[in-house]
Amino acid sequence: MPNGAIFHPDFKPEPFWWEAYRPSADDLVDVPKTARVAIVGAGYGGLATALELHRHGVECVVLEARELGHGASTRSGGAVSGGVNIGKSFTGKSLDPASDRARGLLTDAADAFSTIERLVAEENIDCSWQKTGRFVGAWTRKHYASQAGRVAMLNDAAQSECYMVPRERQREEMASDYYYGGMVVERAACLHPALYYKGLLDAVRRRGIAVCAMAPVGRIVRHNDGWKVGTGRGDIEVDEVVIATNGYTGDLTPNLKRRVIPVASHIIATEELPEGLAASLIPKKRTLSDTRRVLTYYRLSPDHKRVIFGGRARFTAASPEVTAPVLQAMMAARFPQLKGTRVTHCWTGNVAFTLDAVPHMGQDDGMHYLLGCNGSGVAMMTYLGTQTARKIARVANHSNHFDAEDFPDHPLYGGNPWFLPAIGSWYRLRDTIDRMQADWTS
Ligand SMILES: Cc1cc2nc3c(=O)[nH]c(=O)nc-3n(C[C@H](O)[C@H](O)[C@H](O)COP(=O)(O)OP(=O)(O)OC[C@H]3O[C@@H](n4cnc5c(N)ncnc54)[C@H](O)[C@@H]3O)c2cc1C
């Protein structure tokens, strides 16, 4: 156990969610010799692709390098929204919110929310789905004004059911005056990410689809009219390949690797709080986030006894000794009531950012891909998997706006994000300056 007063004696350096479902490679399924489609990566994206392919009678196999659920899908904050962050810049480039493309993306993102909501209901997935909305705190007064400017668009294009909450009424949303007011998004939910994962996995297995753990794909080559896919546990011949590796995209697909930037996100779970305290902090049980460049996101645990608090404490992987104190301090800045509250879990996972801040699906060199959740992938990767499957099965009656030919890269980026620590420091500094300016002028 790490040293320090903030660590609970029962501290574990792994996701709180794994108490309910732990990634597993038990019941190892052999890699079959042939299939119609091979899906690389068994996260939400890969499993949703498999489910939808099966629905349309297309035989497939899912190949996972590690235990099932090893990737981001069992590590997230579990906030589910329909596109609030679409096109919000990470690299400085932002989508023009008034453009037809932005409107189309938002409409499809709203569809992503409907897709996951329907899937959870249809498959009877017991994952603490709660449609309690989201509050996005404004870091500065300027941010509040810019949020207010997006409300009509979000309501119109994405049926987000948004409205602004001024600073004087912020305590209706959270027991804190930390932000300059913010935006409520009623059409948003939260779930238990690992139980949602387990539910998808169970649904896939119930249909007899092979999901092969510990089968890292090391090579994909053209073979006859299709592909030969080489895994650590044997080769498989298929007609089509789907790459669903998101923040874990590697040298297998160098062309895709240089289009996504893997950024580490870190989370802590607190110990159980005294009766009623957690619920009083976030009275409407919404998920919370903010408009900082180095954003934070937080919520209550499904039993409403703990706070789960995440953010980019560092932009790269780092130990709990480094990240947990930073996150605990950020949490206590928002909720002074949690000063001294101990941490029982701290963990990290990779999210995949794209250079245009938009998730992408499409084809590269004949292989399908769905990549680039930009930190909001619970609904989105489920949706892009479903859409990719519909495209392969040729049942999509229209192409969605995430399926665009232009998946930008940058001549100075080849897949090694060496610049992330510098960007992280620069963003933190700019956040601090913005906030100081806002506080001085208020
Ligand atoms: C800490 C954290 C917090 C987050 N919070 C939220 C949130 O609150 N709300 C939200 O909407 N999103 C959130 N996200 C993002 C969300 O979790 C992801 O977008 C989503 O889970 C991605 O799903 P996926 O299937 O695309 O990828 P993953 O679940 O990451 O799965 C990709 C899989 O591909 C496998 N793989 C890679 N290479 C190979 C290979 N060569 N062969 C075989 N397998 C391979 C990996 O092992 C991995 O298991 C968060 C992410 C993190 C890390």
The ligand as a Tripos MOL2 file, in Angstrom:
@<TRIPOS>MOLECULE
LIG
   53    58     1     0     0
SMALL
NO_CHARGES

@<TRIPOS>ATOM
      1 C1        -10.2680    6.6320  -16.7670 C.3       1 LIG1
      2 C2        -11.2980    6.7510  -17.8640 C.ar      1 LIG1
      3 C3        -12.4890    7.4150  -17.6280 C.ar      1 LIG1
      4 C4        -13.4570    7.5120  -18.6340 C.ar      1 LIG1
      5 N1        -14.6680    8.0670  -18.3540 N.ar      1 LIG1
      6 C5        -15.6570    8.0740  -19.2930 C.ar      1 LIG1
      7 C6        -16.9490    8.5260  -18.9800 C.ar      1 LIG1
      8 O1        -17.2640    8.8820  -17.8400 O.2       1 LIG1
      9 N2        -17.8740    8.5350  -19.9720 N.ar      1 LIG1
     10 C7        -17.5880    8.1120  -21.2470 C.ar      1 LIG1
     11 O2        -18.4660    8.1630  -22.1110 O.2       1 LIG1
     12 N3        -16.3580    7.6300  -21.5340 N.ar      1 LIG1
     13 C8        -15.3930    7.5870  -20.6130 C.ar      1 LIG1
     14 N4        -14.1670    7.0630  -20.8940 N.ar      1 LIG1
     15 C9        -13.9310    6.5730  -22.2670 C.3       1 LIG1
     16 C10       -14.5160    5.1790  -22.4850 C.3       1 LIG1
     17 O3        -14.2110    4.3580  -21.4070 O.3       1 LIG1
     18 C11       -13.9080    4.5890  -23.7580 C.3       1 LIG1
     19 O4        -14.1500    5.4830  -24.8070 O.3       1 LIG1
     20 C12       -14.4980    3.2750  -24.1840 C.3       1 LIG1
     21 O5        -14.5160    2.3580  -23.1350 O.3       1 LIG1
     22 C13       -13.6850    2.7350  -25.3480 C.3       1 LIG1
     23 O6        -14.1800    1.4860  -25.7100 O.3       1 LIG1
     24 P1        -13.4460    0.6970  -26.8530 P.3       1 LIG1
     25 O7        -14.1450   -0.5790  -27.0320 O.co2     1 LIG1
     26 O8        -13.3200    1.5400  -28.0680 O.co2     1 LIG1
     27 O9        -11.9470    0.4920  -26.3410 O.3       1 LIG1
     28 P2        -11.3670   -0.3170  -25.0840 P.3       1 LIG1
     29 O10       -12.3880   -0.6560  -24.0830 O.co2     1 LIG1
     30 O11       -10.1820    0.4440  -24.6290 O.co2     1 LIG1
     31 O12       -10.9210   -1.6870  -25.7450 O.3       1 LIG1
     32 C14        -9.8780   -1.7590  -26.6760 C.3       1 LIG1
     33 C15        -9.2690   -3.1390  -26.5270 C.3       1 LIG1
     34 O13        -8.4180   -3.4030  -27.6480 O.3       1 LIG1
     35 C16        -7.4590   -4.3380  -27.1900 C.3       1 LIG1
     36 N5         -6.3540   -4.4070  -28.1410 N.ar      1 LIG1
     37 C17        -5.4640   -3.4320  -28.4710 C.ar      1 LIG1
     38 N6         -4.5860   -3.8970  -29.3990 N.ar      1 LIG1
     39 C18        -4.9360   -5.1870  -29.6530 C.ar      1 LIG1
     40 C19        -4.3850   -6.2020  -30.5000 C.ar      1 LIG1
     41 N7         -3.3250   -5.9720  -31.2900 N.pl3     1 LIG1
     42 N8         -4.9830   -7.4240  -30.5020 N.ar      1 LIG1
     43 C20        -6.0810   -7.6620  -29.7410 C.ar      1 LIG1
     44 N9         -6.6280   -6.7390  -28.9060 N.ar      1 LIG1
     45 C21        -6.0550   -5.5170  -28.8660 C.ar      1 LIG1
     46 C22        -7.0540   -3.7640  -25.8280 C.3       1 LIG1
     47 O14        -6.4300   -4.7480  -25.0210 O.3       1 LIG1
     48 C23        -8.3980   -3.2920  -25.2930 C.3       1 LIG1
     49 O15        -8.9680   -4.2470  -24.4220 O.3       1 LIG1
     50 C24       -13.1930    6.9590  -19.9250 C.ar      1 LIG1
     51 C25       -11.9890    6.2990  -20.1500 C.ar      1 LIG1
     52 C26       -11.0470    6.1870  -19.1340 C.ar      1 LIG1
     53 C27        -9.7770    5.4490  -19.4110 C.3       1 LIG1
@<TRIPOS>BOND
     1     1     2 1
     2     2     3 ar
     3     2    52 ar
     4     3     4 ar
     5     4     5 ar
     6     4    50 ar
     7     5     6 ar
     8     6     7 ar
     9     6    13 1
    10     7     8 2
    11     7     9 ar
    12     9    10 ar
    13    10    11 2
    14    10    12 ar
    15    12    13 ar
    16    13    14 ar
    17    14    15 1
    18    14    50 ar
    19    15    16 1
    20    16    17 1
    21    16    18 1
    22    18    19 1
    23    18    20 1
    24    20    21 1
    25    20    22 1
    26    22    23 1
    27    23    24 1
    28    24    25 2
    29    24    26 1
    30    24    27 1
    31    27    28 1
    32    28    29 2
    33    28    30 1
    34    28    31 1
    35    31    32 1
    36    32    33 1
    37    33    34 1
    38    33    48 1
    39    34    35 1
    40    35    36 1
    41    35    46 1
    42    36    37 ar
    43    36    45 ar
    44    37    38 ar
    45    38    39 ar
    46    39    40 ar
    47    39    45 ar
    48    40    41 1
    49    40    42 ar
    50    42    43 ar
    51    43    44 ar
    52    44    45 ar
    53    46    47 1
    54    46    48 1
    55    48    49 1
    56    50    51 ar
    57    51    52 ar
    58    52    53 1
@<TRIPOS>SUBSTRUCTURE
     1 LIG1         1 GROUP 0 **** ****
